[in-house]
Amino acid sequence: MTDAPELECGGGGTRVCGHARCRVPDSAPRPAFAQPAQFSPQDKPKFTGHRHCTVAFLTQIALSQAERRHCWAARTAGSSELPEHGAMKMKKHLVSVVEDDRFFRESMRRLMRSLGYTVEAFPSAADFLKSPRLSETGCLIADVHMPAMTGIELHRHLVAAGHTIPIILVTAYPNDVDQARALNDGVVCYLRKPVDEQRLTRCLRAALTSPEATEGDS
């Protein structure tokens, strides 16, 4: 085994060998070092600095991305409200259907789902009133002519109980007196069966965004 060359420490005419104190003579062969890689300006890191600054920067990016995801979810669900002071305020979008006719009830359920709404259907006003979904309902679609409690009576009952749920009334037997009375009482829309899908879609948007809007279809 060849002895390692002696190292000269201190003195002039020497160069640093890499150790803190040791030096090697200038006559010793210089080791070849790889040239540093060349980087373009695009390769430079976007941020530098202390570790805590970097963590704070990444945290802000994560929060911004999360907020954008929430905004997109709100828009796809039909909400017109955006975050206020960092908090997401979303309106309820459960549509409840109260209809004693089974065929129309199931048809309305399928239509609501095709429009992207969460829907719950009930065969009578009594079933809706005792359901835990009442407080979650963002819009109610009810038939006018039902046994025990009509759609108009259901609306008045909800108002008297303090439930401010936008209501769309539908009926196969429309008349001007009931329509005027219902719209005057605050019903969003009064529609004739079979219901026009485009008109119903407009009514749903009005109910979920601007409860003051009313529309009749006699």
N, CA and C of each residue as an Amber inpcrd file, in Angstrom:
protein
   654
   0.8490000  -1.1970000   0.0000000   0.0000000   0.0000000   0.0000000
   0.8760000   1.2340000   0.0000000   0.6740000   2.1980000  -0.9110000
   1.5030000   3.3900000  -1.0330000   1.1430000   4.3790000   0.0510000
   2.2090000   4.9370000   0.6530000   1.9620000   5.9130000   1.7130000
   1.3700000   7.1660000   1.1110000   0.4760000   7.7690000   1.8300000
  -0.1300000   9.0140000   1.3760000   0.8860000  10.1160000   1.4120000
   0.9030000  11.0570000   0.4280000   1.8680000  12.1470000   0.4420000
   1.7240000  13.0010000   1.6780000   2.8910000  13.4540000   2.1400000
   2.8600000  14.2890000   3.3310000   2.2240000  15.6180000   2.9870000
   1.4550000  16.1390000   3.9090000   0.7890000  17.4100000   3.7390000
   1.5470000  18.4830000   4.4810000   1.7210000  19.5950000   3.8610000
   2.3900000  20.7090000   4.5050000   1.3390000  21.6440000   5.0500000
   1.4450000  21.9480000   6.3020000   0.4780000  22.8290000   6.9480000
   1.1200000  24.1890000   7.1350000   0.4220000  25.2240000   6.6650000
   0.9500000  26.5750000   6.8240000   1.9990000  26.8580000   5.7770000
   2.6720000  28.0130000   5.8660000   3.7430000  28.3610000   4.9450000
   3.2100000  28.9650000   3.6650000   4.1240000  29.6030000   2.8820000
   3.6960000  30.2340000   1.6440000   3.7810000  29.2680000   0.4850000
   3.3130000  29.6980000  -0.6460000   3.3620000  28.8870000  -1.8570000
   2.5740000  27.6190000  -1.7750000   1.5170000  27.6030000  -1.0830000
   0.6850000  26.3990000  -0.9290000  -0.7410000  26.7470000  -1.3010000
  -1.4900000  25.7290000  -1.4960000  -2.9110000  25.9410000  -1.7470000
  -3.7310000  25.0380000  -0.8360000  -4.9420000  25.4140000  -0.6160000
  -5.8020000  24.6590000   0.3090000  -6.2060000  23.3380000  -0.3180000
  -6.0820000  22.2690000   0.4740000  -6.4470000  20.9490000  -0.0420000
  -7.8890000  20.6030000   0.2290000  -8.5700000  21.3940000   1.0200000
  -9.9720000  21.1080000   1.3550000 -10.1670000  21.0100000   2.8440000
  -9.1270000  20.6640000   3.5820000  -9.2500000  20.6200000   5.0320000
  -9.1440000  22.0200000   5.5880000  -9.5520000  22.1750000   6.8150000
  -9.5520000  23.4980000   7.4100000  -8.1390000  24.0150000   7.6470000
  -7.1830000  23.1020000   7.9660000  -5.8410000  23.5680000   8.3400000
  -4.7540000  23.0910000   7.3990000  -4.9870000  22.0360000   6.6710000
  -3.9350000  21.4130000   5.8760000  -3.8100000  22.0370000   4.5010000
  -2.6060000  22.1200000   3.9980000  -2.3390000  22.6520000   2.6710000
  -1.3970000  21.7050000   1.9410000  -1.3920000  21.7200000   0.6240000
  -0.5120000  20.8820000  -0.1740000   0.3580000  21.7790000  -1.0270000
   1.5490000  21.3410000  -1.3980000   2.4310000  22.1980000  -2.1990000
   1.8120000  22.5310000  -3.5350000   2.2110000  23.6990000  -4.0740000
   1.7200000  24.1150000  -5.3950000   2.1470000  23.1620000  -6.4900000
   3.2860000  22.4380000  -6.2370000   3.7730000  21.5180000  -7.2640000
   2.9300000  20.2650000  -7.3910000   2.1020000  19.9870000  -6.3810000
   1.2620000  18.7780000  -6.4350000   0.2380000  18.9260000  -7.5430000
  -0.0860000  17.8200000  -8.2260000  -1.0560000  17.9030000  -9.3330000
  -2.4150000  18.3650000  -8.8500000  -3.0220000  19.2320000  -9.6210000
  -4.3380000  19.7600000  -9.2630000  -5.4270000  18.7750000  -9.7070000
  -6.3030000  18.4080000  -8.8080000  -7.3940000  17.5000000  -9.1940000
  -8.3490000  18.1870000 -10.1590000  -8.8770000  17.3900000 -11.0630000
  -9.8390000  17.9280000 -12.0370000 -11.2400000  17.9020000 -11.4440000
 -11.9130000  19.0200000 -11.4730000 -13.2620000  19.1250000 -10.9310000
 -14.2400000  19.3520000 -12.0770000 -15.3970000  18.7540000 -11.9350000
 -16.4350000  18.9270000 -12.9550000 -16.9140000  20.3690000 -12.9680000
 -17.1860000  20.8560000 -14.1610000 -17.6790000  22.2180000 -14.2870000
 -19.1100000  22.2910000 -13.7460000 -19.4310000  23.3560000 -13.0520000
 -20.8090000  23.4670000 -12.5240000 -21.8180000  23.5100000 -13.6560000
 -22.9690000  22.9140000 -13.3930000 -24.0240000  22.8830000 -14.4120000
 -24.5300000  24.2870000 -14.6880000 -24.8640000  24.5190000 -15.9590000
 -25.3710000  25.8220000 -16.3600000 -26.8990000  25.7840000 -16.3440000
 -27.5040000  26.7810000 -15.7470000 -28.9560000  26.8560000 -15.6600000
 -29.4390000  28.1160000 -16.3620000 -30.5630000  27.9610000 -17.0240000
 -31.1840000  29.1210000 -17.6470000 -32.0290000  29.8430000 -16.6030000
 -32.4280000  31.0980000 -16.8660000 -33.2730000  31.8240000 -15.8950000
 -34.5550000  31.0990000 -15.5610000 -35.0520000  30.2720000 -16.5480000
 -36.2980000  29.5520000 -16.2590000 -36.1010000  28.4640000 -15.2250000
 -34.8120000  28.0130000 -15.0560000 -34.5630000  26.9280000 -14.1160000
 -34.4060000  27.4180000 -12.6850000 -34.3530000  28.7370000 -12.4970000
 -34.1420000  29.2550000 -11.1600000 -35.3650000  28.9870000 -10.2950000
 -35.1790000  28.7320000  -9.0130000 -36.3370000  28.5050000  -8.1330000
 -37.1630000  29.7610000  -8.0110000 -38.4290000  29.5520000  -7.8270000
 -39.3500000  30.6710000  -7.7460000 -39.2470000  31.4230000  -6.4270000
 -38.7570000  30.7920000  -5.4190000 -38.6320000  31.4740000  -4.1370000
 -37.4210000  30.9180000  -3.4050000 -36.7780000  31.7470000  -2.6350000
 -35.6280000  31.3450000  -1.8220000 -35.7590000  32.0090000  -0.4680000
 -34.9050000  31.6270000   0.4340000 -34.9120000  32.2870000   1.7330000
 -34.9410000  31.3040000   2.8630000 -35.3260000  31.8040000   4.0090000
 -35.3240000  30.9680000   5.2030000 -36.4220000  29.9140000   5.1220000
 -36.2490000  28.8820000   5.9060000 -37.1910000  27.7520000   5.8480000
 -38.5930000  28.1830000   6.2700000 -38.6740000  29.0230000   7.3090000
 -40.0120000  29.4090000   7.7570000 -40.7170000  30.2830000   6.7240000
 -39.9400000  31.0750000   5.9420000 -40.5410000  31.8690000   4.8720000
 -41.0840000  30.9580000   3.7650000 -40.3170000  29.9200000   3.4360000
 -40.7450000  28.9730000   2.4020000 -42.0240000  28.2620000   2.8020000
 -42.1080000  27.8320000   4.0640000 -43.3090000  27.1430000   4.5500000
 -44.5200000  28.0620000   4.4750000 -44.3320000  29.3290000   4.8570000
 -45.4450000  30.2730000   4.7990000 -45.9100000  30.4880000   3.3710000
 -44.9440000  30.5620000   2.4410000 -45.2750000  30.7390000   1.0150000
 -46.0820000  29.5680000   0.4940000 -45.6390000  28.3420000   0.8130000
 -46.3470000  27.1440000   0.3590000 -47.7270000  27.0540000   0.9860000
 -47.8410000  27.4910000   2.2490000 -49.1430000  27.4600000   2.9140000
 -50.1280000  28.3780000   2.2110000 -49.6580000  29.5740000   1.8100000
 -50.5340000  30.4890000   1.0960000 -51.0050000  29.9030000  -0.2300000
 -50.0860000  29.2220000  -0.9320000 -50.4540000  28.5890000  -2.2030000
 -51.5340000  27.5300000  -1.9700000 -51.3480000  26.6910000  -0.9290000
 -52.3150000  25.6280000  -0.6400000 -53.6770000  26.2040000  -0.3050000
 -53.7070000  27.2890000   0.5000000 -54.9790000  27.9030000   0.8650000
 -55.6680000  28.4990000  -0.3600000 -54.8870000  29.1310000  -1.2300000
 -55.4580000  29.7130000  -2.4420000 -56.0580000  28.6420000  -3.3420000
 -55.3380000  27.5170000  -3.5000000 -55.8580000  26.4360000  -4.3340000
 -57.1180000  25.8320000  -3.7410000 -57.1480000  25.6740000  -2.4050000
 -58.3320000  25.1130000  -1.7560000 -59.5290000  26.0250000  -1.9410000
 -59.3070000  27.3400000  -1.8480000 -60.4030000  28.2840000  -2.0130000
 -60.9630000  28.2380000  -3.4300000 -60.0420000  28.1100000  -4.4340000
 -60.5060000  28.0140000  -5.8070000 -61.3340000  26.7560000  -6.0330000
 -60.9190000  25.6430000  -5.3790000 -61.7110000  24.4070000  -5.5170000
 -63.1050000  24.5940000  -4.9360000 -63.2110000  25.2880000  -3.7780000
 -64.5160000  25.5300000  -3.1760000 -65.3780000  26.4140000  -4.0730000
 -64.7470000  27.4220000  -4.6940000 -65.5040000  28.2920000  -5.5860000
 -66.0590000  27.5100000  -6.7690000 -65.2230000  26.6350000  -7.3440000
 -65.6680000  25.8340000  -8.4810000 -66.7990000  24.9080000  -8.0790000
 -66.7060000  24.3040000  -6.8930000 -67.7780000  23.4250000  -6.4180000
 -69.0680000  24.2010000  -6.2450000 -68.9560000  25.4360000  -5.7630000
 -70.1530000  26.2590000  -5.5780000 -70.7940000  26.6020000  -6.9060000
 -69.9570000  26.9210000  -7.9250000 -70.5230000  27.2820000  -9.2210000
 -71.1990000  26.0950000  -9.8850000 -70.5870000  24.9150000  -9.8040000
 -71.1670000  23.7360000 -10.4430000 -72.4390000  23.3040000  -9.7510000
 -72.5970000  23.6440000  -8.4810000 -73.8200000  23.3150000  -7.7600000
 -74.9120000  24.3400000  -8.0010000 -74.5870000  25.4220000  -8.6990000
 -75.5850000  26.4370000  -9.0110000 -75.5920000  27.5980000  -8.0580000
 -74.6250000  27.6790000  -7.1400000 -74.6100000  28.7720000  -6.1820000
 -74.0320000  30.0170000  -6.8090000 -74.6180000  31.1760000  -6.5180000
 -74.1120000  32.4410000  -7.0220000 -73.2880000  33.1640000  -5.9820000
 -73.0660000  32.5420000  -4.8210000 -72.3330000  33.1940000  -3.7600000
 -70.8960000  32.7270000  -3.7610000 -69.9540000  33.6520000  -3.5570000
 -68.5430000  33.3570000  -3.4940000 -68.0590000  33.5630000  -2.0730000
 -66.8140000  33.1330000  -1.7300000 -66.3280000  33.2570000  -0.3680000
 -66.3200000  34.7040000   0.0890000 -66.6970000  34.9280000   1.3320000
 -66.6820000  36.2470000   1.9200000 -65.7820000  36.2050000   3.1380000
 -64.6810000  36.9900000   3.0870000 -63.6950000  37.0110000   4.1560000
 -63.1690000  35.6120000   4.4360000 -62.9390000  34.8310000   3.3790000
 -62.3240000  33.5180000   3.5260000 -63.2890000  32.4150000   3.8840000
 -64.5620000  32.7230000   4.0780000 -65.5300000  31.6950000   4.4610000
 -66.4920000  31.4660000   3.3160000 -66.8140000  30.2150000   3.0660000
 -67.7220000  29.8720000   1.9770000 -69.1460000  29.8070000   2.5240000
 -70.0150000  30.6330000   1.9360000 -71.4140000  30.6330000   2.3360000
 -72.2280000  30.0840000   1.1800000 -72.7640000  28.9140000   1.3460000
 -73.4950000  28.2590000   0.2690000 -74.9590000  28.1230000   0.6510000
 -75.8460000  28.3350000  -0.3290000 -77.2640000  28.1700000  -0.0940000
 -77.6260000  26.6930000  -0.2020000 -78.7310000  26.3560000   0.4560000
 -79.1890000  24.9690000   0.4180000 -79.7910000  24.6660000  -0.9510000
 -79.5190000  23.4830000  -1.4650000 -79.9980000  23.1310000  -2.7890000
 -80.7680000  21.8100000  -2.7740000 -81.3490000  21.4540000  -1.6500000
 -82.2390000  20.3000000  -1.6070000 -83.6120000  20.7540000  -2.0930000
 -84.1150000  20.0730000  -3.1060000 -85.4520000  20.3620000  -3.6160000
 -86.3840000  19.2610000  -3.1170000 -87.4160000  19.6550000  -2.3930000
 -88.4090000  18.6970000  -1.8980000 -89.6590000  18.7840000  -2.7710000
 -90.1880000  17.6270000  -3.1030000 -91.3880000  17.5400000  -3.9520000
 -92.5090000  16.9170000  -3.1310000 -93.6420000  17.5980000  -3.0510000
 -94.8210000  17.0770000  -2.3550000 -95.9160000  16.8900000  -3.3990000
 -96.2150000  15.6470000  -3.6860000 -97.1480000  15.3170000  -4.7610000
 -97.8250000  13.9880000  -4.4430000 -99.1620000  13.9840000  -4.4780000
 -99.8800000  12.7540000  -4.1600000 -99.9400000  11.7980000  -5.3450000
 -99.7550000  12.3080000  -6.5680000 -99.7500000  11.4470000  -7.7480000
 -98.3810000  10.7880000  -7.8920000 -98.3630000   9.4560000  -7.7840000
 -97.0790000   8.7450000  -7.7890000 -96.3220000   8.9270000  -9.0960000
 -97.0030000   8.8720000 -10.2170000 -96.3320000   9.0030000 -11.5120000
 -95.6650000  10.3730000 -11.6410000 -96.4020000  11.4420000 -11.3090000
 -95.8400000  12.7820000 -11.4110000 -94.7200000  12.9750000 -10.3850000
 -94.8860000  12.3790000  -9.2200000 -93.8700000  12.5140000  -8.1680000
 -92.5340000  11.9170000  -8.6180000 -92.5930000  10.7180000  -9.1990000
 -91.3600000  10.0710000  -9.6570000 -90.7760000  10.7750000 -10.8710000
 -91.6370000  11.2840000 -11.7330000 -91.1500000  12.0330000 -12.8960000
 -90.4220000  13.2950000 -12.4460000 -90.9790000  13.9770000 -11.4560000
 -90.3500000  15.1890000 -10.9490000 -89.0280000  14.8730000 -10.2490000
 -88.9800000  13.7460000  -9.5620000 -87.7400000  13.3260000  -8.9010000
 -86.6230000  13.1150000  -9.9360000 -86.9700000  12.4200000 -11.0190000
 -85.9640000  12.1740000 -12.0680000 -85.5240000  13.4810000 -12.7310000
 -86.4670000  14.3810000 -12.9480000 -86.1300000  15.6530000 -13.5890000
 -85.1860000  16.4680000 -12.7050000 -85.4540000  16.5270000 -11.4200000
 -84.6000000  17.2970000 -10.5060000 -83.1810000  16.7300000 -10.4940000
 -83.0760000  15.4150000 -10.4960000 -81.7510000  14.8010000 -10.5120000
 -81.0210000  15.0920000 -11.8150000 -81.7480000  15.1000000 -12.9410000
 -81.1110000  15.3880000 -14.2260000 -80.6250000  16.8290000 -14.2940000
 -81.2430000  17.7200000 -13.5150000 -80.8330000  19.1190000 -13.4780000
 -79.7160000  19.3680000 -12.4670000 -79.3340000  18.3160000 -11.7540000
 -78.2150000  18.4320000 -10.8290000 -78.5840000  18.7520000  -9.3960000
 -79.8750000  18.6830000  -9.0420000 -80.3010000  18.9840000  -7.6800000
 -80.4370000  17.7060000  -6.8510000 -80.2070000  17.8470000  -5.5600000
 -80.5570000  16.7800000  -4.6270000 -82.0610000  16.8800000  -4.3790000
 -82.7680000  15.7610000  -4.4240000 -84.2250000  15.8090000  -4.3430000
 -84.7480000  14.7870000  -3.3470000 -85.8220000  15.1600000  -2.6860000
 -86.5470000  14.2630000  -1.7840000 -88.0290000  14.4190000  -2.1050000
 -88.7460000  13.2990000  -2.2730000 -90.1560000  13.3470000  -2.6540000
 -91.0310000  12.8040000  -1.5360000 -92.2120000  13.4190000  -1.3800000
 -93.1600000  13.0380000  -0.3280000 -94.5600000  12.9180000  -0.9260000
 -95.3320000  11.9190000  -0.4790000 -96.6700000  11.7270000  -1.0360000
 -97.7350000  12.6470000  -0.4630000 -97.4160000  13.3510000   0.6240000
 -98.4070000  14.2390000   1.2250000 -97.7110000  15.3610000   1.9910000
 -98.4810000  16.4050000   2.2840000 -97.9500000  17.5300000   3.0530000
 -97.5710000  17.0910000   4.4700000 -98.3740000  16.1870000   5.0410000
 -98.0880000  15.7140000   6.3910000 -96.7450000  14.9900000   6.4580000
 -96.4550000  14.1830000   5.4520000 -95.1720000  13.4720000   5.4220000
 -93.9980000  14.4470000   5.3290000 -94.1720000  15.5120000   4.5680000
 -93.1090000  16.5040000   4.4570000 -92.9100000  17.2490000   5.7720000
 -94.0010000  17.6290000   6.4250000 -93.9050000  18.4240000   7.6450000
 -93.2520000  17.6730000   8.7930000 -93.3870000  16.3600000   8.8320000
 -92.7650000  15.5870000   9.9060000 -91.3890000  15.0430000   9.5260000
 -90.9230000  15.3860000   8.3270000 -89.6290000  14.8910000   7.8710000
 -88.4860000  15.7670000   8.3930000 -87.3500000  15.1670000   8.7470000
 -86.1750000  15.9630000   9.1460000 -85.5790000  16.7480000   7.9830000
 -85.9840000  16.4330000   6.7510000 -85.4700000  17.1530000   5.5880000
 -86.1310000  18.5200000   5.4130000 -87.1440000  18.8150000   6.1880000
 -87.8400000  20.0920000   6.0700000 -86.8630000  21.2560000   6.2700000
 -86.0510000  21.1550000   7.3220000 -85.1140000  22.2440000   7.6260000
 -83.9820000  22.3400000   6.6190000 -83.7800000  21.2990000   5.8260000
 -82.7050000  21.2990000   4.8320000 -83.1860000  21.7460000   3.4530000
 -84.4860000  21.9030000   3.3040000 -85.0600000  22.1850000   1.9910000
 -84.7600000  23.6090000   1.5410000 -84.2160000  23.7230000   0.3240000
 -83.9440000  25.0360000  -0.2510000 -85.0640000  25.5140000  -1.1460000
 -85.8490000  24.5780000  -1.6740000 -87.0000000  24.9220000  -2.5140000
 -88.0130000  23.7920000  -2.4380000 -89.2910000  24.1400000  -2.4020000
 -90.3720000  23.1540000  -2.3100000 -91.2550000  23.2490000  -3.5430000
 -91.4900000  22.0910000  -4.1780000 -92.4290000  22.0010000  -5.2940000
 -93.6310000  21.2040000  -4.7990000 -94.8000000  21.8230000  -4.8040000
 -95.9870000  21.1610000  -4.2410000 -97.1660000  21.2680000  -5.1870000
 -97.9510000  20.1920000  -5.2080000 -99.1790000  20.1960000  -6.0010000
-100.2290000  21.0260000  -5.2600000-101.0230000  21.7260000  -6.0330000
-102.0670000  22.5490000  -5.4110000-103.1790000  21.6810000  -4.8600000
-103.6690000  20.7310000  -5.6660000-104.8250000  19.9260000  -5.2700000
-104.3640000  18.5970000  -4.6790000-104.3230000  18.5420000  -3.3590000
-103.9730000  17.3100000  -2.6360000-104.9750000  17.1160000  -1.5080000
-105.2580000  15.8660000  -1.1430000-106.1770000  15.6170000  -0.0260000
-105.5500000  16.0390000   1.3030000-106.3950000  16.3000000   2.2730000
-105.9890000  16.6740000   3.6270000-105.4330000  18.0940000   3.6810000
-104.3640000  18.3750000   2.9800000-103.7770000  19.7180000   2.9670000
-103.3210000  20.0480000   1.5540000-103.8420000  21.1190000   0.9800000
-103.4810000  21.5090000  -0.3750000-102.1060000  22.2030000  -0.3840000
-101.6150000  22.4370000  -1.5930000-100.3420000  23.1250000  -1.7010000
-100.3860000  24.5370000  -1.1530000-101.4930000  25.2420000  -1.3920000
-101.6420000  26.6080000  -0.8690000-101.7110000  26.5840000   0.6520000
-102.4380000  25.6270000   1.2080000-102.5130000  25.5090000   2.6710000
-101.1570000  25.1420000   3.2620000-100.4040000  24.3220000   2.5670000
 -99.0610000  23.9580000   3.0320000 -98.1630000  25.1950000   3.0750000
 -98.2570000  26.0180000   2.0530000 -97.4660000  27.2510000   2.0300000
 -97.8030000  28.1490000   3.2190000 -99.0720000  28.3310000   3.4700000
 -99.4960000  29.1810000   4.5930000 -99.0630000  28.5970000   5.9290000
 -99.1400000  27.2800000   6.0460000 -98.7040000  26.6280000   7.2880000
 -97.2160000  26.8570000   7.5370000 -96.4240000  26.7370000   6.5000000
 -94.9740000  26.9390000   6.6460000 -94.6530000  28.3800000   7.0190000
 -95.3460000  29.3270000   6.3940000 -95.1230000  30.7390000   6.7180000
 -95.4940000  31.0200000   8.1760000 -96.6280000  30.4790000   8.6150000
 -97.0660000  30.6850000   9.9940000 -96.0970000  30.0660000  10.9980000
 -95.4480000  28.9610000  10.5890000 -94.5010000  28.2890000  11.4790000
 -93.1020000  28.9080000  11.4180000 -92.9270000  29.9100000  10.5730000
 -91.6400000  30.5840000  10.4990000 -90.6500000  29.9720000   9.5350000
 -91.1080000  29.0930000   8.6500000 -90.2150000  28.4690000   7.6640000
 -90.2580000  29.2830000   6.3670000 -89.1750000  29.9290000   6.0450000
 -89.1090000  30.7350000   4.8230000 -88.5500000  29.8980000   3.6780000
 -89.3470000  28.9780000   3.1890000 -88.9380000  28.0950000   2.0970000
 -89.6090000  28.5620000   0.8090000 -88.8560000  28.9050000  -0.2260000
 -89.4700000  29.2760000  -1.5100000 -90.2910000  28.1130000  -2.0650000
 -91.4990000  28.4040000  -2.5190000 -92.4010000  27.3470000  -2.9660000
 -92.8220000  27.5820000  -4.4120000 -92.8220000  26.4930000  -5.1650000
 -93.3390000  26.4760000  -6.5360000 -94.5820000  25.5870000  -6.5330000
 -95.7170000  26.1480000  -6.9100000 -96.9560000  25.3810000  -6.9470000
 -97.2240000  24.9060000  -8.3730000 -97.6840000  23.6580000  -8.4870000
 -98.0340000  23.0880000  -9.7890000 -99.4460000  22.5160000  -9.6960000
-100.1690000  22.6130000 -10.8020000-101.5360000  22.1130000 -10.7920000
-102.0040000  21.7650000 -12.1990000-102.8650000  20.7520000 -12.2730000
-103.4750000  20.3790000 -13.5490000-104.7630000  21.1680000 -13.7920000
-105.2110000  21.9220000 -12.7730000-106.4550000  22.6880000 -12.8720000
-106.2160000  24.1340000 -12.4380000-105.4680000  24.8860000 -13.2170000
-105.1670000  26.2620000 -12.8210000-106.3720000  27.1790000 -12.9620000
-106.4240000  28.1890000 -12.1170000-107.4330000  29.2360000 -12.2780000
-106.8270000  30.5540000 -11.8060000-107.3430000  31.6210000 -12.3550000
-106.7570000  32.9360000 -12.1090000-106.8470000  33.3590000 -10.6500000
-107.9140000  32.9820000  -9.9740000-108.0950000  33.4000000  -8.5810000
-107.0270000  32.7620000  -7.6890000-106.8410000  31.4440000  -7.8160000
-105.8240000  30.7600000  -7.0090000-104.4150000  31.2670000  -7.3360000
-104.1890000  31.5170000  -8.6290000-102.8660000  31.9970000  -9.0380000
-102.5630000  33.3570000  -8.4060000-103.5040000  34.2880000  -8.5130000
-103.2980000  35.6250000  -7.9610000-103.1240000  35.5650000  -6.4470000
-103.9180000  34.7310000  -5.7940000-103.8210000  34.6160000  -4.3430000
-102.4790000  34.0240000  -3.9280000-102.0310000  32.9820000  -4.6560000
-100.7740000  32.3240000  -4.3120000 -99.5820000  33.2660000  -4.5210000
 -99.5460000  33.9460000  -5.6560000 -98.4380000  34.8630000  -5.9160000
 -98.4460000  36.0350000  -4.9450000 -99.6270000  36.4810000  -4.5670000
 -99.7350000  37.5730000  -3.5940000 -99.2420000  37.1300000  -2.2200000
 -99.3980000  35.8410000  -1.9130000 -98.9510000  35.3050000  -0.6160000
 -97.4450000  35.0190000  -0.5870000 -96.7680000  35.1580000  -1.7310000
 -95.3190000  34.9710000  -1.7370000 -94.8300000  33.7110000  -2.4170000
 -95.7370000  32.9720000  -3.0870000 -95.3060000  31.7970000  -3.8390000
 -94.4370000  32.2480000  -5.0150000 -93.3440000  31.5320000  -5.2730000
 -92.4030000  31.9400000  -6.3190000 -93.0140000  31.7730000  -7.7010000
 -93.5990000  30.6100000  -7.9680000 -94.1800000  30.3350000  -9.2820000
 -95.4570000  29.5170000  -9.1300000 -96.3490000  29.7010000 -10.0840000
 -97.5940000  28.9310000 -10.1560000 -97.6610000  28.3630000 -11.5720000
 -97.4320000  27.0560000 -11.7010000 -97.2530000  26.4390000 -13.0200000
 -98.3320000  25.4120000 -13.3270000 -98.6330000  25.3170000 -14.6160000
 -99.6230000  24.3580000 -15.0920000 -98.9610000  23.0140000 -15.4020000
 -99.6680000  21.9190000 -15.1190000 -99.2350000  20.5810000 -15.5320000
 -99.7700000  20.3050000 -16.9450000 -99.0210000  19.5800000 -17.7710000
 -97.6410000  19.1480000 -17.5310000 -96.6870000  20.3390000 -17.5200000
 -95.7170000  20.2920000 -16.6380000 -94.8340000  21.4300000 -16.3970000
 -93.8270000  21.5770000 -17.5300000 -93.6760000  22.8110000 -17.9970000
 -92.6530000  23.1170000 -19.0010000 -91.2840000  23.1330000 -18.3090000
 -90.3480000  22.3350000 -18.8130000 -89.0520000  22.1790000 -18.1480000
 -88.2690000  23.4800000 -18.0800000 -88.2770000  24.2540000 -19.1580000
 -87.5250000  25.5090000 -19.1670000 -88.1050000  26.5110000 -18.1880000
 -89.4220000  26.5790000 -18.1260000 -90.0490000  27.4960000 -17.1730000
 -89.7790000  27.0540000 -15.7390000 -89.8310000  25.7550000 -15.5030000
 -89.5460000  25.2450000 -14.1660000 -88.0980000  25.5280000 -13.7720000
 -87.1730000  25.3980000 -14.7260000 -85.7640000  25.6860000 -14.4440000
 -85.5870000  27.1430000 -14.0390000 -86.2620000  28.0560000 -14.7170000
 -86.1850000  29.4720000 -14.3460000 -86.7540000  29.7050000 -12.9540000
 -87.8390000  29.0050000 -12.6470000 -88.4420000  29.1530000 -11.3190000
 -87.5070000  28.6450000 -10.2220000 -86.8370000  27.5410000 -10.4850000
 -85.8980000  27.0010000  -9.5050000 -84.7550000  27.9790000  -9.2540000
 -84.2360000  28.5690000 -10.3080000 -83.1600000  29.5450000 -10.1400000
 -83.6360000  30.7480000  -9.3390000 -84.8610000  31.1950000  -9.6360000
 -85.4060000  32.3270000  -8.8910000 -85.6020000  31.9710000  -7.4230000
 -86.0740000  30.7560000  -7.1700000 -86.3280000  30.3300000  -5.7970000
 -85.0410000  30.2140000  -4.9840000 -83.9690000  29.7820000  -5.6310000
 -82.7190000  29.5400000  -4.9170000 -81.8010000  30.7510000  -4.8770000
 -82.1460000  31.8000000  -5.6170000 -81.2910000  32.9890000  -5.6160000
 -82.0310000  34.2460000  -5.2140000 -83.2500000  34.4280000  -5.7090000
 -84.0050000  35.6500000  -5.4070000 -85.4450000  35.2900000  -5.0910000
 -85.7370000  35.0070000  -3.8230000 -87.0820000  34.5710000  -3.4350000
 -88.1750000  35.5850000  -3.7730000 -87.7830000  36.8580000  -3.9910000
 -88.8030000  37.8550000  -4.2570000 -89.4260000  37.6840000  -5.6480000
 -88.7030000  37.0330000  -6.5590000 -89.2200000  36.8990000  -7.9220000
 -90.4090000  35.9440000  -7.9440000 -91.4340000  36.3170000  -8.6860000
 -92.6230000  35.4700000  -8.8030000 -92.9910000  35.3230000 -10.2600000
 -93.6270000  34.2080000 -10.5790000 -94.0010000  33.9600000 -11.9770000
 -95.2460000  33.0980000 -12.0020000 -96.1630000  33.4450000 -12.8660000
 -97.3770000  32.6560000 -13.0300000 -97.4560000  32.0350000 -14.3920000
 -98.2130000  30.9650000 -14.4990000 -98.4010000  30.2770000 -15.7780000
 -99.7860000  29.6850000 -15.7990000-100.7100000  30.5180000 -16.1680000
-102.0980000  30.0560000 -16.1660000-102.4930000  29.4920000 -17.5130000
